[in-house]
Structure formats: structure tokens, C-alpha cells
Amino acid sequence: MNKSINNRIILITISLMSIGLVAIYSATLQSSLEGAKLIFYRQIIWVVIGITTLLVTSNLNYRRFYEIAYLLYPISIILLVIVFVLGREIYGAQRWLELGWFNFQPSEFGKLAVILFLSRYLSQKKNYSGKISKIWQGLIVPLFFAAIPMGLVFLQPDLGSAALIFLIFLILVFLSDIELKQLLIFIGLIIAAIPFMWHFLKEYQKDRLLVFLNPNVDPLGAGYTIIQSKIAIGSGMFWGKGWLSGTQNQLNFLPERHTDFIFSVIGEEWGFLGAMVLIILYFLLLNEAMQIARHSKDKFASLLAAGVISLIAFQAIINISMTLGIFPVVGLSLPFISYGGSSLVIFCFLIGTLLSINKRRIIF
Amino acid sequence: MRLKILHIIIVVFFLIALLGLVYTQVFKGLFYYRKSQNNCIRIVPQQAKRGLVLDRNAAVLADNRMSFNLAIIPQELKDKEQEFLSISRILDKDKASLEKEFRKNQSLPFVPAIVAKNIDKKQAIILEQKKSGFPGVIVEQDAQRFYPFHGAAAHAIGYVGEIDKTRITKLKDYGYKVKDIIGYSGLEEFYDAILRGQEGGAQIEVDNRGIPVRVIADRLAQRGRDITLTLDLRIQKIASDLLEGKRGAIIVMDPNNGEILAMVSSPTFDPNIFVSQNSGEDINGLLNNKNSPLLNRAVAGLYSPGSVFKAVVAVAALESKKIDIYSSFFCNGKMNLGGRDFNCWSKHNDQNLEQAIMHSCNVFFYHLGLLLGADLLNKYAVEFGLGSLTGIDLPVESKGLVPSRSQKSIFKKEAWFPGDSLNFSIGQGDLLLTPLQAVKLMAIIANNGIIIKPHLLKAIEGKDIELPKKYRKVNIKAETLARVKSYLLGVVKSETGTAHLLAMDNLSIAGKTGTVQTAGFGRQHAWFVGFAPFEKPKIVFCVFLEHGGYSSESCVIAKEMLQEMLKEKIF
């Protein structure tokens, strides 16, 4: 095991969460939302819970996750069905379950469950009897198990998480021993099917995609957020306007800024310098994690690590890109930075599994 | 191997995001910075109060009155239909027109858009009280121009209105902006730069709902400067009452310095209708009225002077020594020239210059016309300022026309005939002047040759404007002018004078009448242009009636005016 890797990962994770706290403090300072003042303190509690989760998880044997993978999967499906049904019947449509003082987002849990499930399934030794069986076990069955949570998340409706689950499925299948040609044909088919999927999108999702293509079609509706976010980030210029001094942020021009658009707050107040530091931190984190994935001799561990890396990396990339207006607004939070308990704890848990894998590398 | 590919893909995507960041923050940073400033910085203009227009005795001719505008903040509007319906009931105005106005003035969701301007004070109070029932509705206070004497001095003062397209392109370099209130016609236009003052405003930081957070900078509006006019409201009112229902113009001027004491053009209009918001029909009515009420006849109306011009011809004949004061001609009621009869209005028998002026004998002046010829007639008309602008401080003035050989050959492609000289000599034919030019002409005689410049501005912010220390004189011997001036006294004083009905015991008046034949269009134009008191002239004046009939009609009005002025102890 390489202890310095773990230390660096812990340091980076805590740095990211601290940056998040600083940004959330600024984002909620002038917010007119009810309970805005509490958001910062709640996030402190979540950070503490997150670090605890991270440390506890890192000390568990990651093979325990192998064992519970097939148990967590059905639990996540049940939770997704519950939020879907309750969401429909009671609240209109929503993505979370109200559990006392916090809201639990089953879709975040669903991502975790899918990574664990696919890592276990794809790492198991298969008895292939010919090409058909290989496609069946290497692609179709995993697709089926990924599609169930994906569909439920999509119906919530949470397009971003559904797309992310699909992306992770593709990456894990790619990293297992499927033939590249088969995977490429499959991706080709998916791309061909995209125009038909358009009809399954909700009106607001279509709007968001259209607005992404041209935010000015609806500057006061769906395009407003993108425009204001770009103005916020751009106006930070190189040095930023200074903490608590971003006009877009402090004067409420930026909606959803303590959650999905927290990056805009950082971009405005800390400028290119601050935003770049943040991206470099992600970059370093993923570099370290990639070493763990590569050095792991255990197929399950390697796939799990790669899944964790992909989830963090692509969620961060998509979130940053959407605040910059180079990706549609799909409602994905910025890992470790955005306000939100379930997301933060689950990301900490995932980092914990990475540390656990690294600790036990020698054993196998 | 495949892990490495994943790693590379992730790195590439991070780099793309980083490039996006560089583009947004570094390359387009300033662009977005300005946008963020536009987002949160509002310029709230503070209208400068327009300067007042006062008469020479400090009576307010153009005032600023508090008015109320109804505006709606678009984003706070909840039930648009219902709200506009209620407002239209309270204001008693058409709902569709209110909505049209609202759409026209809407700019940003948090900037109030004016729905109705200049609403009734009572309605404003009702709306203010019921405010909670109408989310987004606010009553704004505004200063509005008000002309307390309505049409009495409308042509001289002019009116104000929102700047139009042609003016904005012309004036935008001078700091004029869209929706600025500027002066149109009259002194409001001529002295707009003095009257308008300097708009102030505050730079305010607002949040996303347009609620002010703090004031970044502000500058107080600077009130426009007041102007005092040479007009005397008392005379102005007398004159405008006398012209009521008639077409024509009255000008009263101080010959000593060119101060216009009264300037009336009739028919007139109420300048207040240009200020109020809902008078589109009234304005159209003015524009389409065939009596052209917007035309300032006093300075822009062009008419033949008729016999008024004989004063100039008399000066010309004496000065060029074509006749002397003893020369006489016989009038048998007409003169035959080239087989055509040129008529006189009576048979005057033997007339010398004094008598000919007194009786306004055409035949006598026909002889002078023949003696002087086109060039000398032209020369003296020009010497008296005809054919060129008086330079009065009004935006529009006509310069008229003085006939000459070259003018006739260019515009009519005809040679000058002796008959043209005959017409010229009695102020008929192509000769055209404005009533103001007639007054100026008379002032030169009354002043013994001194040329003054007619003007309407007396003082700015109570400080008198500078008048020229020395005036130019006409190039005519004082003796000649004095002679003709004394003959003009006879026109009124002598029992056979054409303006004898104007004679008053306590005021010696001199002047010249004029009855202009108008080719087929209605009655003659009636003129009386004169000055008083004869010994030391205090006023030069002109009463002109467009198609008003014989000159005696003008004399009647002139007499009434002078009597009223005496009653008011203006002399």
C-alpha cells in the first residue's frame, strides 16, 4: 500500500469541501430563500459526517462492498420506486424523500449502487460459450441492470443522473473484457436512436436542450440561468471580484447558486485563478485515484475505482461545462462543493472505498 | 491499457472545461464584466426642471406644474387582464389604449413602464390608496409644462413635447436623448439650451428584482434657467383679445431698443394640448385646420404691404431727388400706362407728397414709381430691411421678397415693365414682407434712421442681456426721414387722413395704412403700421388683418388697443 496516496486524497477532498463551504457561505449570505442562513451550518455538519464516513469506509475491507453490492442494488431500486410514486402522488414530482431534517436523494444512492453492482457483475469470471454468450453477459445483462435505475431516475425526471448512469455503464463495460468492435456498434446504435428518444423528454427538458443551443431564445425563462451564470463567471475575469463581493451572486442575479451553480459563484468571486485551482484539485484527485485503479490486481477493485473516478470526473466536468454554457443545464451538482447532504456523504463514501482499495492492495 | 484511455479522455474533457474557462474569463472577461455592471447598475435619471418663461413684469408665461403618471412594474404584475380592467375603470380610459401604452414603454422587467401620463389628482390618490390591490402599480410624480394663459402668447412662446426622430439625430451630439422633453417652436425651441437645464441622476446598485441596494454615485439635476421676455403680458392680452376670431397679427415693439412688447398671431392654439398625453385628436385638428393656427403670422406670414410701402417710396423719391416736397401730380382716379388703367381708390386732384401720403393717393405714387424705376425702388426697400431676416430670436422667420429686374428675369423669365414699377410703388405685385418687417421699417422712420434688432429675450435668470451700445443707421439723410415721418403724423391727425379715425386727444399717433388687393381670394388685407407718441416714440406697432377688409378695420383695432393701453397706464 502507498500511504502517501491516501493522505493526498484525504487532503484534496477536505480542501474541496472547504472551498465548497467558503463558496456556500458567500452564496447564501444575501439569499432571500427561507432558511438560507442555516444552509452553511448544515453543510458544516454534512462535511463532518462526510469525513467520518470517508474514514470509516476507508478502514473497511472493500471486499465487504463486493458482498453487499447485490443487496444495495435492489434497495436502491426500491428507494427510486418510492420517490417516484410518492413524488407523483404527494408532491407533484420531485427527486428527494423527506427524512426528518434532511432530504434524501435516491438518485445519488442509485449511482453508487449501479457502480458497485456492475463492478461485481463484470468482475466475475464468466463461462463464455461463444460470441453470443459474451455479448449477452458482457453487454446485454449489464445494460439491463443499468437500465432499471436509469429509467427510474429519468422518470423523476433527472436527465443528468440518468445520462451519468449510462455513461458509467459504458465505461465499466469498456473496462471489462468486451470486444471494442461490439461496444462501438452498440454506441452507434444508441446514437442512431437519439432522435427517437427526443419524444420521451419532458417539455422542460426539451426547453433546456433548446435553450442550451441558444440561450437568448428565452432570456427570462430557461435561458436566464445560463446567461446569468456566464455573466457571473466571465465578469470574475482573472483575479475575481473578491469573496462576498460578486455582484451577480450577492445581488441575487444567479439562481440555484448554492447548489448546481456554485461554480459560478467561485468563478465570479475568485476569478480564473480560483476556478483554475478548483479544476487542478479535481485533476490531482483523479490522478491519485487513477493510480489506485491501475495498481489494483483485483478486477472488482479496479472497476470500482474506475467507476468512482468516472462518476466524480464526469459529474464535475458536466457541472462546470453547464455553468459555462457549453453543456445543457441538466441538474447535476458539483462534487464536494455544491450544497447537499446525500450527494456529499455518498461522494465521501466513494472516496472511502478508494482508500480502502489502496490500503488492501498488498493483500492480493 | 483501457484504463489509460479512460484517463486520457477525462484529462481531455477537463482541458476542454479549462479552455472554456479561459475563453469566458480571460478573453471575454471584460465583455461579461460590463454585462454584470449593466445587470446591477441602474441609472435613475432625475429630470431637470425646465426654466420658467416670464414676461417683463415677471408674470409667469410658462410654468411647471406637478403632474402624476401611472406606471406599472412589469414583473410585479400578477393578473394583467384584471388589473388593466380595474385601472381603466378608475381612469375612465380605454383598456386597449392603456395596454398599448404599457407595451410601448416597457423596457426591463423591473423598470416601471408608464401606462398613463398626467392623470387626475383625484385618480392618483385613489390609486395610491388602493395600491395593495394592484401589485406593481405605482404613481410617479412629474413636473409638467403648463401655460397659464393658454393661447395668449402661444406663437411667441411655443410649446414642449417629447423629442422626435429628426431632432434627436440632429441634437444627439449636444446631449439630447430619446424621450427628452424639448421645446418646439417659439422661444421654447429657440432658448431650449437655456431652459432645459441639466439632467441629474443616480447610479444605483440594484438586486435581481430591481430593488435598490445602495447608491454608488449621484448628481443633482440642475434646474434650467428662467428667461424673462420683453413681452408685456398686459399688452399681449389686449392684443390677443382684439384678434380673437380674426386672422392676422399684432406686433408692438419698443423702437428704442427693439424689445417686442407684444406679438400676437391669430388664430392661436392652446400650447397645453401638446403637453398633455391624450390630445392626439386636438393636435391633428390644429395641423389640419385650414386657417393654420400654428403659423406665426407675425414673423412667418408673407403679405403684400400695400400702401404701407408708400412711406418707403416717399423716402426714396425725396432722397434721390426725383421730386421735392413741392412737386405735385394730378390724380383723376387712374393712370393709363400702355393701354392699361392703373386705378386710384379715389379722385384726389392735385396732390403733393404730404397730401399723397395723407390720402394714400395711388396715382401720385405711380408717378414716383415711374421716376424711380425698378432699381431705386429695390434699393430703398432693401435699405429698410425688406427681403432679409430681422434676426429675431425665434426659430422660424420668413425673409420675404423684394422685386428686382434680375429676380423677375430669373423667376418669371420676363423683362421689367413700367407697370411693374407702378405696382411696386404702391406695395402690390411681387413685394412680400412679414408684419415684423413692416414694424421694423416703421421703427427706422420713427428712430430717425437707427436700425434696431427686434428681439424677445430680456434677461436670463434676472440678468439683462446685453444690447448693442451703438446701432447702425440707414444710409439716408436725417432730413429726408424727418420729413416723411412728419407726413405720417398727418395720416392720423388730418381730418382727411386715411387713419383719422385713430386720432386720439391724449396721444399723437403717426403711421401708414394699407389695403391690399388680393387676387380673387376673399377680402383685402388690412394694415396699419405706426408709432406713438409722435414726439418721442415709445412704441411702434402693426395691426394686420388677413382678408380683414379695408385698412380702417385695422385702424379700429389699433385704436381699441391703444385706448386699452392708456387705460392700463402702459404709456
Interface residues (C-beta under 8 A of the other chain):
Chain A: Q30 I171 F174 L175 L220 Q228 K230 I231 A232 I233 G234 S235 G236 M237 F238 T247 Q248 L251 N252 F253 G267 E268 G271 F272 A275 M276 I279 Y282 F283 L286 M290 A293 R294 S302 A306 I309 S310 A313 F314 I317 I320 S321 L324 I326
Chain B: R2 L3 K4 L6 H7 I10 V11 F13 F14 I16 A17 L18 G20 L21 V22 T24 Q25 V26 K28 G29 L30 F31 Y32 Y33 K35 S36 Q37 N39 C40 P109 E205 V206 D207 N208 R209 V213
